[in-house]
Amino acid sequence: KTAYEIYQCDWSSDVCSSDLVMCAYLSALPFSLSMSFYPLLFKDFGFSPETSGLFLALRAAGSIGAGLIAARFVQSGPRSLSPVVAGLSVACAVGLIPAINHAAPIALSMVLVGLGSGVMTLYFQITMSEVTDLTERGSALALGGLGWGLSHFTTPLALGWISDHYGMIPGFYCIGSFALLWTGVIALLRPWAFMHTKLAN
């Protein structure tokens, strides 16, 4: 099936696709910030380029840790709390970072956001592989790419607009609040998302 045909399946499958695209979107959000506004925020806080580079490397270290350590604990299916916990980690780490203008808490926050986004990436990739047949898998994983692309497009755009009108720090608060709301929607969709999939039971 094509990605379009997957979206034309029954209502539950459509919800499942939307849930996983939302997970992909949230998993890419910290990466989008690393390429755009994290360096600007650290410069605004007065950190040197070397220190800013270290902070960004710690985000990547958190994602690596998710792959090496947390992967064995990531569970798929409707009862899994992995996307909710990961989403909360991303939301808190992004939204609260302007309030902790000190090197050690920022470093910890970057590891946390990397770990959360890494777990979310593992979750939606594993789940998409499990809920689809082999012939559908490529198109299903393309939906994850859709979530990533939308995140890379909208996150810098939205934060840039908010920063121009209200300031960068309020912008981070807004993005963190949005990530928290996004996580809440993911959590609410879970009872229906896998109703007619292989993971229903």
C-alpha positions in Angstrom: 0.0 0.0 0.0 1.0 3.6 -0.5 1.1 6.1 2.4 -2.2 7.5 0.9 -3.8 4.1 1.0 -2.7 3.6 4.6 -4.5 6.8 5.5 -7.6 5.5 3.7 -7.9 2.4 6.0 -10.5 2.2 8.8 -10.8 4.9 11.4 -8.6 3.1 13.9 -5.8 2.7 11.4 -6.0 6.3 10.6 -5.7 7.2 14.3 -2.8 4.9 14.6 -1.0 6.6 11.7 -1.7 10.0 13.1 -0.5 9.0 16.5 2.8 7.7 15.1 3.3 10.8 12.9 2.8 12.9 16.0 5.4 10.8 17.8 7.8 11.3 14.9 7.1 15.1 15.0 8.0 15.3 18.7 11.1 13.2 18.3 12.5 15.6 15.7 11.7 18.8 17.6 14.9 18.9 19.7 17.0 18.2 16.5 15.2 21.1 14.8 16.1 23.4 17.7 19.7 22.2 17.6 20.0 23.4 14.0 18.3 26.7 14.7 17.6 28.3 18.1 19.5 26.4 20.7 22.8 28.0 19.6 21.2 31.4 19.6 19.8 30.9 23.1 23.2 29.7 24.4 24.9 32.8 22.8 22.2 35.0 24.4 23.0 33.4 27.8 26.7 34.4 27.3 28.2 30.9 26.7 31.2 30.6 24.4 30.9 28.7 21.1 32.9 25.9 22.6 30.5 25.5 25.5 27.5 25.8 23.2 29.0 23.0 21.0 29.4 20.9 24.1 25.7 21.4 25.0 24.6 20.3 21.6 26.9 17.3 21.7 25.2 16.3 25.0 21.9 16.2 23.2 23.3 13.8 20.7 24.9 11.8 23.6 21.4 11.5 25.1 20.1 10.1 21.8 23.0 7.7 21.6 22.2 6.6 25.2 18.6 5.9 24.1 19.9 3.6 21.4 22.4 1.8 23.5 20.7 1.5 26.8 17.0 2.5 26.7 16.2 0.5 23.6 15.8 -2.7 25.5 13.1 -1.1 27.7 11.1 0.5 24.9 7.8 -1.3 24.4 5.3 -0.8 21.6 1.5 -1.1 21.6 -1.4 0.7 23.2 -0.2 0.0 26.8 3.3 1.3 26.4 4.1 4.5 28.3 7.3 5.1 26.3 5.9 7.8 24.0 4.2 9.6 26.9 7.3 9.6 29.2 9.6 10.5 26.3 7.2 13.3 25.3 7.1 14.7 28.8 10.9 14.6 28.9 11.2 16.6 25.7 8.5 19.1 26.7 10.1 19.8 30.1 13.6 20.0 28.8 12.7 22.4 26.0 10.2 24.5 28.0 12.3 24.9 31.1 15.7 25.5 29.6 15.3 29.3 29.6 14.7 29.3 33.3 18.0 27.5 34.1 20.8 29.8 32.9 23.6 27.7 34.4 25.9 25.3 32.7 25.3 22.2 34.8 21.5 22.3 34.6 21.6 23.1 30.9 23.9 20.2 30.3 21.5 17.9 32.2 18.6 19.3 30.3 20.3 18.6 26.9 21.0 15.0 27.9 17.4 14.6 28.9 16.0 16.1 25.7 18.3 13.8 23.7 17.2 10.8 25.7 13.5 11.7 25.3 13.7 12.3 21.6 15.8 9.1 21.1 13.3 7.0 22.9 10.5 8.5 20.9 12.3 7.8 17.7 12.9 4.2 18.7 9.2 3.8 19.7 7.6 5.0 16.5 10.1 3.1 14.3 9.6 -0.2 16.3 5.8 0.3 16.4 5.4 1.1 12.7 7.4 -2.1 11.9 5.2 -4.2 14.1 1.8 -2.9 13.0 2.4 -3.2 9.3 3.0 -6.1 6.9 6.3 -6.2 5.1 4.7 -4.9 1.9 3.4 -1.9 3.7 6.4 -1.1 5.9 8.2 1.3 3.5 5.1 3.5 3.1 4.4 3.3 6.9 7.9 4.5 7.7 7.5 7.3 5.2 4.8 8.6 7.5 7.5 8.9 10.2 9.5 10.9 7.6 6.5 13.1 7.2 6.4 13.9 10.9 10.2 14.6 10.9 9.8 16.9 7.9 6.9 18.8 9.4 8.8 19.3 12.6 11.9 20.6 10.8 9.7 23.0 8.9 7.4 24.3 11.6 9.5 24.4 14.7 12.1 27.0 13.5 9.4 28.9 11.7 7.1 29.2 14.7 9.9 29.9 17.2 11.3 32.6 14.8 8.0 34.3 14.6 7.5 34.3 18.4 11.0 35.5 19.0 10.6 38.4 16.6 7.3 39.5 18.3 7.8 38.5 22.0 11.4 37.4 22.5 13.3 34.1 22.3 12.8 33.1 25.9 9.0 33.3 25.7 9.3 31.4 22.4 11.0 28.5 24.2 8.2 28.5 26.8 5.6 28.4 24.0 7.4 25.5 22.2 7.7 23.6 25.5 4.0 24.1 26.2 3.1 23.0 22.7 5.2 19.8 23.2 3.4 19.2 26.4 0.0 19.6 24.7 1.2 17.4 21.9 2.2 14.7 24.4 -1.3 14.9 26.0 -3.0 14.4 22.6 -0.7 11.4 21.9 -1.7 9.9 25.3 -5.4 10.5 24.7 -5.2 8.8 21.3 -3.6 5.6 22.6 -6.8 3.7 23.5 -8.0 3.9 19.9 -4.8 4.0 18.0 -4.1 0.3 17.9 -7.7 -1.0 18.1 -7.6 -2.9 14.7 -3.9 -3.6 14.5 -1.7 -6.6 15.3 -0.9 -5.0 18.7 -4.5 -4.7 19.8 -4.1 -7.3 22.5 
